[in-house]
Amino acid sequence: MFQDIYAWAGKKRIVEISKDGKQFFPTSHFDNAFRYIDLLIADFKKIPKDNKKMLSEKLTEILDNVNYLHPFREGNGRTQREFLRLLALEKT
């Protein structure tokens, strides 16, 4: 998304960042966080298409965890929205 602006665009961040004084997930624990998010996605994929309540709850949980992780230095919100949109489309 920002490859023409930042050399580090699209790469996992290697610096600690915060917003409004709130620290995002520490980079030293990224591997654990990615494994956990992978499990959440696997759970989402097992939910039947017609169970909209469970699907929306699991998407919310995934979004909450990915947002806290904040894996990129820039563009996290836009990337998260597209990522969740693509997951949701799998169930249409």
C-alpha positions, 0 to 999 in steps of 0.5 A: 500500500505504501511501498512508494513512500516508505522502504519498510511498507508492508513489512512487520514492524520492528519498532515499538509504537503507541497511539495516544499513550497506549502501547501496541503489542510488543514486537518481541511477542509477535510470533505468539500473537500471529499463532493465536490469530491463526487459531482464531481464523481457523475457528472462524472458518469452521463456523457455518455460513448461516450462523451470522451471530457467531461469525460476527462475534468471531470477526470482532475477536479477530479484529480486536486482536489484529488491531492490538497487534498493529503489525505495521508501522503505517496503514494498519486500519486500512489493512485490517478493514480489507482483511476482515472484508475478505474473511467475511466474503468467504462466508457469502 
